[in-house]
Amino acid sequence: MGQDLSMDVHCSTPTTEGSIRYHRMRRILAATFIVLLTNVAQAQQPSDPVAPSVSIPNFWNPRARGERVEAPQTGRAVRFMTDDEFPPLHFAGPDGVPTGFAVELARAVCERLTVTCTVQARRFDTLLDALADKQGDVVAAAVPLTPGLRARFLATRPYFRWPARFIARKDRSLPAPSTTALAGRNVGIVEGSAHEAYLKAFFPNATRKTFTDLSAAQSALKRGEVEYLFADGLSLALWLNGQEAEGCCTYSGGDYLENRYFGEGIGFVTRTEDAALARALDDALQRVWDDGKYAELYLRFFPISPF
């Protein structure tokens, strides 16, 4: 549970041995997430109201609504491609069928467009090449929206972003992070990460303690060796509510979403010649948000919100 998800989507696996470890870790994470999701679902009663602590992000501009955009009629199903080892965004369900927030969002979009869609799981590092080779029509996976990607493909507006968050021990009664509050306090960060760069730039008086990986930083926080930890909010959400944390810690302060450090997020990716399909997907995403389906799916796959 110490894997940094935001780093995962940006890093390559240059060696065969590294690739094996990478995919093994993703399978372990997928299995762990499914257990967590099941436990949360069993703990909730159908009549329970939504917990006020669950914050649903809104990436849509209500003023951007226009006339309904129809999907182009191609005479065949729209082929979505995803990866099945990256929960909660995309993973293999108990029956082996791809599911997850991005996958179910794609299915909801297809319903709004009244088009037939298929979803095929492929290895993550082959998705964009498969799209370019026309083996599919849309990528629905945690591929970061970057200038390099936009030079090759089209993408919808982001439907998910990677928030950075601070967490702290529950028993310390520490103040919410601010430039003043963190002055002289120990903050754990992963060495060389975007979170370290952000901390240096905006919290220069904090005492930074670097770790080689997120798991080591989480263990140090749990032992009280650092007062705060600053890292990817989704990774922290899974850890906070897993067995390893043992209820030691909680979020402190709000989320941080600066593009320069934490990226633009993820959206549906299409080929440049499929501009009409990209516009239709964007419009359908807006409608999925407006009618409440986005919130429903978010609560299903993010019972512990990183926002």
DOVEX-325907 format. One record per residue: residue number from 1; x, y, z of N, C-alpha, C in turn; residue in three letters. Coordinates in pm, whole numbers, plus 50000, padded with zeros to 5 digits. Last residue first. Example, Ala and Ser with C-alpha at 12.3 -4.5 7.8 and 13.67 -1.06 7.14 Angstrom:
2
> 2; 51285; 49775; 50708; 51367; 49894; 50714; 51290; 50003; 50787; Ser
> 1; 51319; 49431; 50780; 51230; 49550; 50780; 51320; 49670; 50780; Ala
//
This chain:
307
> 307; 49026; 51410; 49776; 49006; 51555; 49774; 48955; 51605; 49908; Phe
> 306; 49032; 51139; 49782; 49161; 51206; 49797; 49147; 51358; 49798; Pro
> 305; 48781; 50964; 49970; 48814; 51062; 49867; 48951; 51124; 49890; Ser
> 304; 48694; 50657; 49994; 48785; 50742; 50069; 48838; 50846; 49970; Ile
> 303; 48545; 50560; 49792; 48478; 50572; 49923; 48564; 50652; 50020; Pro
> 302; 48562; 50576; 49498; 48645; 50654; 49589; 48572; 50670; 49722; Phe
> 301; 48372; 50429; 49367; 48512; 50388; 49353; 48608; 50469; 49440; Phe
> 300; 48126; 50539; 49446; 48142; 50394; 49440; 48290; 50355; 49442; Arg
> 299; 48158; 50810; 49422; 48137; 50756; 49556; 48154; 50604; 49559; Leu
> 298; 48180; 50823; 49141; 48290; 50866; 49226; 48276; 50806; 49366; Tyr
> 297; 47928; 50739; 49056; 48045; 50657; 49027; 48162; 50694; 49116; Leu
> 296; 47773; 50956; 49153; 47743; 50818; 49191; 47864; 50727; 49172; Glu
> 295; 47887; 51174; 49021; 47894; 51165; 49168; 47869; 51023; 49216; Ala
> 294; 47816; 51107; 48756; 47957; 51121; 48794; 47972; 51105; 48945; Tyr
> 293; 47538; 51120; 48764; 47602; 50990; 48748; 47750; 50995; 48786; Lys
> 292; 47415; 51368; 48775; 47451; 51303; 48901; 47521; 51169; 48888; Gly
> 291; 47368; 51514; 48550; 47259; 51427; 48596; 47295; 51345; 48719; Asp
> 290; 47609; 51659; 48511; 47483; 51729; 48540; 47377; 51638; 48598; Asp
> 289; 47799; 51457; 48449; 47812; 51538; 48572; 47677; 51599; 48609; Trp
> 288; 47695; 51371; 48210; 47712; 51273; 48318; 47730; 51344; 48452; Val
> 287; 47717; 51607; 48063; 47584; 51556; 48097; 47590; 51452; 48209; Arg
> 286; 47996; 51624; 48039; 47921; 51731; 48104; 47784; 51682; 48149; Gln
> 285; 48041; 51391; 47892; 48097; 51404; 48027; 48024; 51513; 48106; Leu
> 284; 47918; 51462; 47652; 47859; 51356; 47734; 47913; 51359; 47877; Ala
> 283; 48096; 51656; 47558; 47959; 51693; 47588; 47893; 51589; 47678; Asp
> 282; 48325; 51495; 47523; 48327; 51609; 47614; 48186; 51649; 47656; Asp
> 281; 48232; 51318; 47327; 48271; 51267; 47458; 48273; 51379; 47562; Leu
> 280; 48197; 51497; 47115; 48081; 51425; 47170; 48112; 51369; 47309; Ala
> 279; 48460; 51575; 47068; 48362; 51675; 47110; 48239; 51608; 47173; Arg
> 278; 48569; 51326; 46988; 48620; 51393; 47106; 48521; 51497; 47158; Ala
> 277; 48424; 51282; 46750; 48407; 51191; 46863; 48455; 51256; 46992; Leu
> 276; 48527; 51491; 46597; 48384; 51487; 46625; 48355; 51395; 46744; Ala
> 275; 48799; 51422; 46574; 48760; 51541; 46650; 48612; 51541; 46687; Ala
> 274; 48966; 51214; 46483; 48836; 51184; 46544; 48787; 51301; 46629; Asp
> 273; 49217; 51279; 46408; 49116; 51279; 46302; 48975; 51252; 46355; Glu
> 272; 49363; 51241; 46642; 49336; 51378; 46597; 49228; 51382; 46489; Thr
> 271; 49222; 50986; 46857; 49311; 51030; 46749; 49270; 51169; 46700; Arg
> 270; 49166; 51045; 47212; 49129; 50996; 47080; 49234; 51038; 46978; Thr
> 269; 49118; 50993; 47557; 49213; 51028; 47451; 49167; 50964; 47320; Val
> 268; 48962; 51135; 47839; 48954; 51036; 47732; 49040; 51083; 47615; Phe
> 267; 49201; 51247; 48088; 49076; 51256; 48013; 49070; 51142; 47913; Gly
> 266; 49368; 51352; 48388; 49347; 51254; 48282; 49211; 51278; 48217; Ile
> 265; 49590; 51622; 48485; 49494; 51517; 48513; 49483; 51420; 48398; Gly
> 264; 49791; 51803; 48459; 49656; 51847; 48422; 49550; 51743; 48455; Glu
> 263; 50041; 51812; 48728; 49982; 51776; 48601; 49839; 51823; 48582; Gly
> 262; 50173; 51899; 48949; 50097; 51776; 48962; 50019; 51739; 48837; Phe
> 261; 50317; 52133; 48875; 50378; 52031; 48961; 50305; 51896; 48952; Tyr
> 260; 50161; 52285; 48710; 50306; 52279; 48685; 50373; 52167; 48763; Arg
> 259; 49899; 52273; 48818; 49935; 52199; 48697; 50085; 52181; 48680; Asn
> 258; 49812; 52234; 49152; 49886; 52315; 49056; 49937; 52232; 48938; Glu
> 257; 49647; 52140; 49357; 49625; 52092; 49220; 49702; 52171; 49115; Leu
> 256; 49595; 52022; 49679; 49680; 52109; 49597; 49679; 52052; 49455; Tyr
> 255; 49343; 52022; 49941; 49416; 51962; 49829; 49492; 52068; 49750; Asp
> 254; 49381; 52121; 50292; 49309; 52088; 50170; 49397; 52027; 50063; Gly
> 253; 49458; 51990; 50626; 49446; 52093; 50524; 49376; 52041; 50399; Gly
> 252; 49539; 51660; 50659; 49554; 51789; 50725; 49551; 51897; 50617; Ser
> 251; 49412; 51328; 50703; 49444; 51442; 50620; 49456; 51568; 50705; Tyr
> 250; 49563; 51118; 50958; 49449; 51175; 50887; 49497; 51287; 50797; Thr
> 249; 49667; 50816; 51136; 49686; 50947; 51075; 49561; 50992; 51001; Cys
> 248; 49640; 50558; 51238; 49730; 50653; 51304; 49712; 50797; 51261; Cys
> 247; 49503; 50331; 51161; 49427; 50446; 51209; 49511; 50556; 51270; Gly
> 246; 49689; 50154; 51054; 49634; 50127; 51187; 49565; 50250; 51247; Glu
> 245; 49824; 50143; 50816; 49823; 50271; 50888; 49772; 50255; 51031; Ala
> 244; 49776; 49882; 50726; 49911; 49921; 50763; 49914; 50051; 50846; Glu
> 243; 49509; 49856; 50647; 49551; 49797; 50775; 49687; 49849; 50820; Gln
> 242; 49381; 50166; 50508; 49425; 50028; 50504; 49474; 49981; 50640; Gly
> 241; 49334; 50431; 50502; 49221; 50345; 50534; 49252; 50197; 50518; Asn
> 240; 49576; 50545; 50434; 49510; 50589; 50556; 49400; 50492; 50600; Leu
> 239; 49625; 50428; 50178; 49704; 50390; 50295; 49633; 50425; 50425; Trp
> 238; 49436; 50551; 50015; 49436; 50405; 50027; 49512; 50361; 50151; Leu
> 237; 49515; 50819; 50049; 49380; 50777; 50086; 49374; 50626; 50107; Ala
> 236; 49773; 50823; 49943; 49755; 50844; 50086; 49618; 50798; 50133; Leu
> 235; 49715; 50790; 49673; 49797; 50690; 49742; 49777; 50701; 49893; Ser
> 234; 49572; 51030; 49639; 49507; 50901; 49618; 49584; 50789; 49687; Leu
> 233; 49756; 51239; 49692; 49639; 51220; 49776; 49572; 51086; 49760; Gly
> 232; 50105; 51217; 49708; 49987; 51200; 49625; 49866; 51163; 49710; Asp
> 231; 50231; 51413; 49990; 50243; 51317; 49880; 50114; 51314; 49799; Ala
> 230; 50378; 51481; 50290; 50318; 51547; 50174; 50340; 51458; 50053; Phe
> 229; 50337; 51442; 50634; 50382; 51379; 50510; 50307; 51445; 50397; Leu
> 228; 50451; 51569; 50952; 50360; 51569; 50837; 50422; 51483; 50727; Tyr
> 227; 50643; 51498; 51137; 50514; 51548; 51184; 50408; 51546; 51075; Glu
> 226; 50840; 51199; 51165; 50809; 51325; 51100; 50670; 51366; 51146; Val
> 225; 50836; 50993; 51346; 50967; 51049; 51311; 50955; 51178; 51230; Glu
> 224; 50613; 50848; 51416; 50631; 50979; 51475; 50764; 51044; 51444; Gly
> 223; 50551; 50616; 51290; 50638; 50605; 51408; 50660; 50740; 51477; Arg
> 222; 50406; 50720; 51076; 50337; 50634; 51172; 50418; 50621; 51301; Lys
> 221; 50612; 50846; 50936; 50504; 50924; 50996; 50432; 50845; 51104; Leu
> 220; 50758; 50622; 50857; 50821; 50722; 50943; 50716; 50809; 51010; Ala
> 219; 50577; 50495; 50689; 50620; 50427; 50811; 50682; 50526; 50909; Ser
> 218; 50566; 50684; 50482; 50447; 50654; 50561; 50482; 50587; 50693; Gln
> 217; 50826; 50667; 50383; 50780; 50793; 50440; 50656; 50771; 50527; Ala
> 216; 50830; 50406; 50286; 50922; 50444; 50394; 50876; 50572; 50462; Ala
> 215; 50635; 50431; 50085; 50615; 50338; 50195; 50704; 50373; 50314; Ser
> 214; 50747; 50606; 49900; 50635; 50650; 49982; 50612; 50559; 50101; Leu
> 213; 51111; 50613; 49902; 50980; 50575; 49848; 50872; 50613; 49947; Asp
> 212; 51326; 50743; 50016; 51344; 50685; 49883; 51211; 50644; 49820; Thr
> 211; 51269; 51063; 50167; 51267; 50917; 50172; 51274; 50864; 50029; Phe
> 210; 51363; 51362; 50347; 51336; 51286; 50225; 51347; 51136; 50247; Thr
> 209; 51233; 51616; 50519; 51299; 51489; 50543; 51264; 51397; 50427; Lys
> 208; 51250; 51965; 50556; 51220; 51853; 50469; 51301; 51730; 50509; Arg
> 207; 51105; 52192; 50746; 51223; 52107; 50752; 51191; 51979; 50674; Thr
> 206; 50983; 52492; 50595; 50959; 52360; 50652; 51089; 52281; 50650; Ala
> 205; 51035; 52721; 50460; 51084; 52714; 50597; 51052; 52583; 50667; Asn
> 204; 50910; 52704; 50211; 51057; 52701; 50219; 51112; 52686; 50360; Pro
> 203; 50673; 52615; 50069; 50689; 52602; 50214; 50839; 52597; 50245; Phe
> 202; 50699; 52651; 49796; 50590; 52719; 49865; 50593; 52707; 50017; Phe
> 201; 50931; 52514; 49702; 50890; 52642; 49645; 50792; 52719; 49733; Ala
> 200; 50952; 52276; 49848; 51064; 52371; 49846; 51020; 52510; 49802; Lys
> 199; 50707; 52159; 49779; 50734; 52196; 49918; 50847; 52297; 49927; Leu
> 198; 50748; 52111; 49508; 50642; 52204; 49551; 50667; 52251; 49694; Tyr
> 197; 50953; 51922; 49515; 50974; 52050; 49447; 50871; 52153; 49492; Ala
> 196; 50824; 51713; 49651; 50941; 51776; 49710; 50965; 51913; 49648; Glu
> 195; 50627; 51654; 49463; 50586; 51703; 49595; 50703; 51768; 49668; His
> 194; 50762; 51547; 49255; 50700; 51679; 49234; 50659; 51739; 49368; Ala
> 193; 51059; 51389; 49397; 50920; 51392; 49349; 50874; 51535; 49324; Ser
> 192; 51307; 51361; 49513; 51301; 51378; 49369; 51160; 51388; 49313; Gly
> 191; 51193; 51167; 49784; 51304; 51238; 49721; 51288; 51242; 49570; Glu
> 190; 50888; 51225; 49931; 50965; 51130; 49851; 51069; 51209; 49773; Val
> 189; 50880; 51370; 50262; 50848; 51372; 50119; 50933; 51267; 50048; Ile
> 188; 50779; 51492; 50579; 50833; 51382; 50499; 50788; 51396; 50354; Gly
> 187; 50867; 51763; 50769; 50772; 51715; 50669; 50839; 51608; 50585; Val
> 186; 50900; 51917; 51078; 50949; 51810; 50991; 50838; 51761; 50898; Asn
> 185; 50899; 52277; 51112; 50840; 52144; 51138; 50889; 52043; 51035; Arg
> 184; 50988; 52529; 51044; 51063; 52453; 51143; 51008; 52315; 51173; Gly
> 183; 50674; 52622; 50939; 50810; 52672; 50963; 50876; 52594; 51076; Ala
> 182; 50411; 52554; 50910; 50510; 52450; 50882; 50654; 52496; 50907; Leu
> 181; 50268; 52788; 50965; 50251; 52672; 51052; 50359; 52567; 51032; Ala
> 180; 50342; 52963; 50753; 50380; 52993; 50892; 50376; 52867; 50978; Thr
> 179; 50235; 52836; 50531; 50376; 52875; 50531; 50426; 52900; 50673; Thr
> 178; 50037; 52562; 50655; 50049; 52695; 50595; 50197; 52730; 50600; Ser
> 177; 49835; 52289; 50753; 49956; 52340; 50687; 49938; 52482; 50632; Pro
> 176; 49674; 52311; 51071; 49663; 52290; 50926; 49784; 52352; 50858; Ala
> 175; 49861; 52198; 51363; 49783; 52297; 51286; 49776; 52259; 51139; Pro
> 174; 49817; 51887; 51542; 49899; 51979; 51464; 49812; 52077; 51386; Leu
> 173; 49759; 51689; 51736; 49685; 51816; 51732; 49765; 51924; 51658; Ser
> 172; 49862; 51432; 51754; 49953; 51544; 51775; 49884; 51681; 51778; Arg
> 171; 49718; 51208; 51687; 49737; 51236; 51830; 49825; 51357; 51858; Asp
> 170; 49710; 51166; 51414; 49589; 51215; 51480; 49615; 51264; 51621; Lys
> 169; 49975; 51279; 51203; 49927; 51189; 51307; 49806; 51251; 51377; Arg
> 168; 49888; 51389; 50869; 49959; 51403; 50996; 49902; 51302; 51096; Ala
> 167; 49924; 51476; 50522; 49863; 51398; 50629; 49950; 51413; 50754; Ile
> 166; 49857; 51684; 50244; 49933; 51662; 50366; 49853; 51566; 50454; Phe
> 165; 49833; 51607; 49892; 49775; 51629; 50024; 49881; 51615; 50134; Arg
> 164; 49758; 51670; 49552; 49860; 51648; 49654; 49798; 51681; 49788; Ala
> 163; 49539; 51510; 49320; 49563; 51611; 49423; 49680; 51572; 49513; Pro
> 162; 49519; 51457; 49001; 49594; 51397; 49111; 49621; 51504; 49217; Trp
> 161; 49190; 51440; 48847; 49322; 51498; 48865; 49386; 51438; 48989; Arg
> 160; 48952; 51355; 48597; 49014; 51326; 48726; 49151; 51392; 48729; Phe
> 159; 48869; 51447; 48361; 48762; 51397; 48448; 48818; 51351; 48583; Tyr
> 158; 48972; 51719; 48155; 49004; 51620; 48259; 48879; 51575; 48334; Pro
> 157; 48830; 51724; 47824; 48864; 51792; 47949; 48895; 51686; 48055; Arg
> 156; 48977; 51489; 47590; 48867; 51564; 47649; 48918; 51646; 47766; Thr
> 155; 49229; 51508; 47337; 49184; 51464; 47468; 49067; 51549; 47514; Ala
> 154; 49410; 51389; 47051; 49313; 51479; 47112; 49273; 51422; 47247; Leu
> 153; 49769; 51342; 46994; 49629; 51299; 47007; 49541; 51415; 47051; Phe
> 152; 50023; 51455; 46973; 49992; 51335; 46896; 49843; 51304; 46889; Arg
> 151; 50031; 51672; 47137; 50093; 51686; 47004; 50058; 51569; 46914; Ala
> 150; 49928; 51581; 47373; 49841; 51666; 47290; 49900; 51688; 47150; Arg
> 149; 50153; 51449; 47475; 50036; 51371; 47436; 49948; 51453; 47341; Leu
> 148; 50320; 51671; 47523; 50362; 51565; 47433; 50245; 51481; 47385; Gly
> 147; 50177; 51816; 47716; 50197; 51872; 47582; 50239; 51767; 47481; Pro
> 146; 49955; 51575; 47879; 50079; 51652; 47871; 50088; 51716; 47733; Thr
> 145; 49766; 51396; 48088; 49751; 51494; 47981; 49873; 51585; 47983; Leu
> 144; 49859; 51059; 48165; 49860; 51202; 48197; 49844; 51289; 48073; Pro
> 143; 49644; 50796; 48171; 49752; 50851; 48088; 49753; 51002; 48110; Val
> 142; 49471; 50600; 48299; 49543; 50707; 48371; 49667; 50752; 48294; Ala
> 141; 49214; 50556; 48047; 49312; 50508; 48145; 49388; 50627; 48200; Ala
> 140; 49078; 50504; 47781; 49017; 50542; 47908; 49107; 50486; 48018; Ala
> 139; 49117; 50589; 47450; 49187; 50538; 47567; 49120; 50594; 47691; Val
> 138; 48932; 50498; 47164; 48944; 50587; 47280; 49025; 50516; 47388; Val
> 137; 48952; 50308; 46961; 48912; 50445; 46928; 48935; 50545; 47040; Asp
> 136; 49194; 50059; 46851; 49086; 50106; 46936; 49059; 50251; 46901; Gly
> 135; 49380; 50027; 46666; 49331; 49904; 46728; 49218; 49933; 46827; Gln
> 134; 49510; 50233; 46536; 49366; 50214; 46513; 49316; 50078; 46561; Lys
> 133; 49760; 50303; 46610; 49749; 50198; 46509; 49604; 50159; 46477; Asp
> 132; 49708; 50480; 46817; 49765; 50533; 46692; 49750; 50432; 46578; Ala
> 131; 49624; 50293; 47008; 49532; 50395; 46959; 49580; 50450; 46826; Leu
> 130; 49860; 50154; 47048; 49745; 50081; 46994; 49641; 50179; 46940; Ala
> 129; 50012; 50357; 47160; 50053; 50301; 47031; 49937; 50225; 46967; Asp
> 128; 49868; 50390; 47401; 49874; 50499; 47303; 49918; 50449; 47165; Leu
> 127; 49899; 50130; 47528; 49769; 50189; 47497; 49777; 50296; 47388; Leu
> 126; 50120; 50004; 47624; 50090; 49984; 47482; 49966; 50063; 47436; Thr
> 125; 50146; 50030; 47896; 50245; 50098; 47813; 50224; 50077; 47663; Asp
> 124; 49932; 49869; 47995; 49928; 50015; 48004; 50023; 50082; 47905; Phe
> 123; 49792; 49610; 47802; 49901; 49654; 47889; 49913; 49806; 47880; Arg
> 122; 49432; 49626; 47787; 49562; 49604; 47726; 49668; 49647; 47827; Arg
> 121; 49091; 49546; 47769; 49207; 49569; 47855; 49334; 49535; 47779; Ala
> 120; 48822; 49705; 47608; 48926; 49601; 47601; 49042; 49640; 47690; Gln
> 119; 48487; 49757; 47569; 48602; 49792; 47653; 48700; 49676; 47650; Val
> 118; 48259; 49903; 47333; 48327; 49788; 47391; 48444; 49838; 47473; Thr
> 117; 47937; 50051; 47277; 48080; 50060; 47307; 48132; 49926; 47356; Cys
> 116; 47684; 50210; 47094; 47737; 50084; 47144; 47888; 50097; 47163; Thr
> 115; 47529; 50514; 47201; 47611; 50439; 47107; 47657; 50310; 47173; Val
> 114; 47405; 50727; 47342; 47327; 50618; 47280; 47405; 50549; 47168; Thr
> 113; 47537; 50902; 47494; 47549; 50922; 47350; 47465; 50822; 47271; Leu
> 112; 47488; 50798; 47743; 47438; 50932; 47713; 47441; 50959; 47563; Arg
> 111; 47622; 50554; 47719; 47477; 50555; 47738; 47419; 50692; 47703; Glu
> 110; 47885; 50644; 47703; 47826; 50574; 47589; 47674; 50571; 47598; Cys
> 109; 47915; 50743; 47962; 47922; 50835; 47848; 47858; 50771; 47724; Val
> 108; 47911; 50505; 48105; 47805; 50604; 48126; 47799; 50704; 48012; Ala
> 107; 48147; 50388; 48014; 48019; 50322; 47985; 47903; 50419; 48002; Arg
> 106; 48332; 50571; 48119; 48323; 50550; 47974; 48190; 50487; 47937; Ala
> 105; 48286; 50524; 48388; 48256; 50656; 48334; 48244; 50649; 48182; Leu
> 104; 48386; 50270; 48408; 48242; 50289; 48425; 48198; 50426; 48379; Glu
> 103; 48658; 50331; 48361; 48587; 50237; 48275; 48436; 50258; 48285; Val
> 102; 48729; 50506; 48568; 48742; 50549; 48429; 48661; 50461; 48335; Ala
> 101; 48670; 50341; 48799; 48605; 50470; 48777; 48611; 50512; 48630; Phe
> 100; 48621; 49991; 48719; 48692; 50103; 48777; 48627; 50234; 48736; Gly
> 99; 48679; 49709; 48503; 48591; 49801; 48573; 48677; 49911; 48633; Thr
> 98; 48693; 49428; 48287; 48746; 49558; 48328; 48639; 49644; 48395; Pro
> 97; 48628; 49106; 48426; 48585; 49211; 48333; 48641; 49345; 48379; Val
> 96; 48682; 48922; 48622; 48782; 48942; 48519; 48749; 49051; 48419; Gly
> 95; 48509; 48911; 48829; 48477; 48824; 48715; 48577; 48840; 48601; Asp
> 94; 48609; 49106; 48999; 48614; 48965; 49041; 48586; 48867; 48928; Pro
> 93; 48769; 49331; 48757; 48676; 49297; 48863; 48686; 49150; 48900; Gly
> 92; 49073; 49485; 48694; 48989; 49370; 48663; 48899; 49341; 48782; Ala
> 91; 49070; 49846; 48666; 49123; 49720; 48717; 49028; 49608; 48677; Phe
> 90; 49108; 50189; 48697; 49079; 50080; 48605; 49148; 49954; 48656; His
> 89; 49096; 50347; 48934; 49058; 50401; 48804; 49026; 50293; 48701; Leu
> 88; 49188; 50282; 49184; 49047; 50253; 49154; 49002; 50301; 49016; Pro
> 87; 49385; 50030; 49011; 49268; 50072; 49087; 49294; 50205; 49158; Pro
> 86; 49520; 49914; 48768; 49544; 50046; 48826; 49421; 50095; 48901; Phe
> 85; 49510; 49702; 48583; 49590; 49688; 48704; 49617; 49822; 48772; Glu
> 84; 49407; 49697; 48322; 49329; 49635; 48430; 49408; 49617; 48560; Asp
> 83; 49355; 49966; 48092; 49448; 49874; 48159; 49374; 49817; 48279; Asp
> 82; 49169; 50016; 47785; 49209; 50051; 47921; 49314; 49951; 47968; Thr
> 81; 48979; 50142; 47514; 49091; 50060; 47562; 49135; 50110; 47698; Met
> 80; 48674; 50130; 47335; 48754; 50188; 47442; 48863; 50090; 47482; Phe
> 79; 48533; 50165; 47033; 48620; 50072; 47105; 48705; 50148; 47208; Arg
> 78; 48205; 50187; 46937; 48321; 50267; 46975; 48407; 50182; 47068; Val
> 77; 48076; 49963; 46688; 48091; 50005; 46827; 48214; 50094; 46843; Ala
> 76; 47969; 50096; 46367; 48028; 49993; 46454; 48042; 50050; 46595; Arg
> 75; 47873; 50307; 46226; 47823; 50175; 46190; 47885; 50062; 46270; Gly
> 74; 47934; 50561; 46294; 48035; 50488; 46218; 47987; 50350; 46174; Thr
> 73; 47823; 50869; 46358; 47770; 50735; 46330; 47869; 50661; 46237; Gln
> 72; 47950; 51068; 46623; 47948; 51034; 46481; 47902; 50890; 46460; Pro
> 71; 47728; 51175; 46883; 47845; 51098; 46842; 47838; 51068; 46693; Ala
> 70; 47610; 51512; 46916; 47587; 51369; 46889; 47718; 51302; 46848; Glu
> 69; 47579; 51750; 47159; 47666; 51702; 47052; 47645; 51552; 47035; Val
> 68; 47347; 51998; 47248; 47388; 51859; 47259; 47467; 51817; 47136; Arg
> 67; 47474; 52329; 47289; 47382; 52235; 47229; 47438; 52093; 47237; Glu
> 66; 47653; 52379; 47598; 47601; 52424; 47469; 47498; 52326; 47419; Gly
> 65; 47819; 52487; 47891; 47720; 52401; 47827; 47671; 52463; 47696; Arg
> 64; 47989; 52645; 48031; 48041; 52589; 47906; 47939; 52503; 47833; Ala
> 63; 47905; 52721; 48275; 47880; 52816; 48166; 47922; 52761; 48030; Arg
> 62; 47997; 52527; 48450; 47854; 52528; 48416; 47820; 52623; 48302; Pro
> 61; 48277; 52342; 48395; 48235; 52481; 48397; 48087; 52488; 48358; Asn
> 60; 48405; 52073; 48591; 48326; 52124; 48480; 48285; 52269; 48503; Trp
> 59; 48512; 51929; 48793; 48605; 51976; 48691; 48534; 52044; 48574; Phe
> 58; 48475; 51883; 49122; 48398; 51933; 49007; 48496; 51994; 48907; Asn
> 57; 48500; 51608; 49355; 48558; 51719; 49278; 48469; 51757; 49160; Pro
> 56; 48344; 51548; 49653; 48339; 51511; 49512; 48393; 51628; 49430; Ile
> 55; 48439; 51436; 49966; 48435; 51554; 49879; 48443; 51510; 49734; Ser
> 54; 48319; 51308; 50249; 48349; 51267; 50112; 48330; 51387; 50020; Val
> 53; 48227; 51397; 50488; 48370; 51409; 50465; 48410; 51369; 50323; Ser
> 52; 47961; 51340; 50514; 47995; 51475; 50473; 48143; 51492; 50442; Pro
> 51; 47851; 51036; 50371; 47932; 51100; 50474; 47974; 51238; 50429; Ala
> 50; 47520; 51000; 50272; 47657; 51016; 50228; 47735; 51090; 50335; Val
> 49; 47320; 50807; 50506; 47344; 50922; 50419; 47490; 50927; 50379; Pro
> 48; 47217; 50466; 50495; 47309; 50565; 50549; 47322; 50683; 50454; Asp
> 47; 47066; 50267; 50391; 46995; 50388; 50431; 47087; 50497; 50484; Ser
> 46; 47246; 50059; 50346; 47182; 50125; 50233; 47115; 50256; 50268; Pro
> 45; 47540; 50095; 50547; 47404; 50050; 50535; 47338; 50122; 50419; Gln
> 44; 47878; 50002; 50516; 47776; 50103; 50491; 47640; 50037; 50482; Gln
> 43; 48045; 49786; 50533; 48028; 49867; 50653; 47918; 49970; 50639; Ala
> 42; 48052; 49687; 50278; 47986; 49606; 50380; 47959; 49687; 50506; Gln
> 41; 48203; 49888; 50152; 48065; 49865; 50111; 47988; 49786; 50216; Ala
> 40; 48449; 49856; 50280; 48376; 49981; 50295; 48229; 49961; 50261; Val
> 39; 48519; 49600; 50192; 48502; 49627; 50335; 48422; 49753; 50359; Asn
> 38; 48540; 49640; 49915; 48440; 49546; 49969; 48413; 49574; 50116; Thr
> 37; 48754; 49816; 49905; 48625; 49858; 49852; 48514; 49769; 49908; Leu
> 36; 48959; 49655; 50011; 48920; 49778; 50078; 48782; 49822; 50035; Leu
> 35; 48968; 49453; 49815; 48935; 49418; 49953; 48888; 49541; 50028; Val
> 34; 49046; 49609; 49597; 48917; 49540; 49592; 48874; 49500; 49732; Ile
> 33; 49302; 49691; 49682; 49196; 49790; 49667; 49059; 49724; 49666; Phe
> 32; 49440; 49448; 49677; 49423; 49519; 49804; 49310; 49619; 49795; Thr
> 31; 49440; 49392; 49403; 49375; 49300; 49497; 49347; 49369; 49630; Ala
> 30; 49588; 49613; 49310; 49451; 49590; 49263; 49376; 49501; 49361; Ala
> 29; 49834; 49573; 49434; 49755; 49691; 49467; 49611; 49673; 49427; Leu
> 28; 49914; 49340; 49304; 49894; 49339; 49449; 49807; 49455; 49492; Ile
> 27; 49936; 49437; 49044; 49839; 49331; 49073; 49810; 49325; 49222; Arg
> 26; 50141; 49626; 49078; 50009; 49672; 49036; 49903; 49565; 49063; Arg
> 25; 50354; 49458; 49145; 50305; 49555; 49242; 50165; 49603; 49206; Met
> 24; 50383; 49322; 48901; 50347; 49247; 49021; 50290; 49340; 49127; Arg
> 23; 50461; 49531; 48736; 50330; 49470; 48712; 50287; 49384; 48832; His
> 22; 50715; 49590; 48855; 50613; 49693; 48836; 50474; 49630; 48822; Tyr
> 21; 50858; 49353; 48833; 50826; 49406; 48966; 50711; 49506; 48958; Arg
> 20; 50872; 49342; 48551; 50808; 49234; 48627; 50767; 49283; 48765; Ile
> 19; 51017; 49574; 48496; 50880; 49561; 48446; 50805; 49453; 48522; Ser
> 18; 51263; 49514; 48610; 51184; 49624; 48665; 51040; 49615; 48621; Gly
> 17; 51339; 49306; 48441; 51320; 49280; 48583; 51235; 49389; 48646; Glu
> 16; 51356; 49447; 48197; 51262; 49336; 48211; 51235; 49308; 48358; Thr
> 15; 51369; 49806; 48227; 51430; 49674; 48226; 51324; 49567; 48243; Thr
> 14; 51216; 50043; 48229; 51316; 50021; 48125; 51375; 49882; 48120; Pro
> 13; 50922; 50153; 48260; 50988; 50037; 48319; 51093; 49990; 48220; Thr
> 12; 50839; 50497; 48344; 50850; 50383; 48253; 50919; 50269; 48326; Ser
> 11; 50607; 50704; 48520; 50735; 50633; 48512; 50729; 50520; 48410; Cys
> 10; 50357; 50815; 48547; 50458; 50891; 48475; 50585; 50810; 48446; His
> 9; 50200; 50653; 48697; 50152; 50683; 48563; 50255; 50760; 48483; Val
> 8; 50347; 50636; 48940; 50326; 50518; 48855; 50289; 50557; 48713; Asp
> 7; 50323; 50874; 49073; 50451; 50843; 49010; 50434; 50729; 48909; Met
> 6; 50066; 50850; 49167; 50095; 50958; 49074; 50229; 50936; 49005; Ser
> 5; 50083; 50635; 49344; 50010; 50619; 49219; 50044; 50729; 49119; Leu
> 4; 50324; 50490; 49519; 50281; 50624; 49484; 50216; 50620; 49347; Asp
> 3; 50269; 50227; 49747; 50300; 50266; 49610; 50243; 50404; 49581; Gln
> 2; 50218; 50111; 49986; 50303; 50228; 49986; 50336; 50277; 49846; Gly
> 1; 50081; 49880; 50000; 50000; 50000; 50000; 50084; 50125; 50000; Met
//
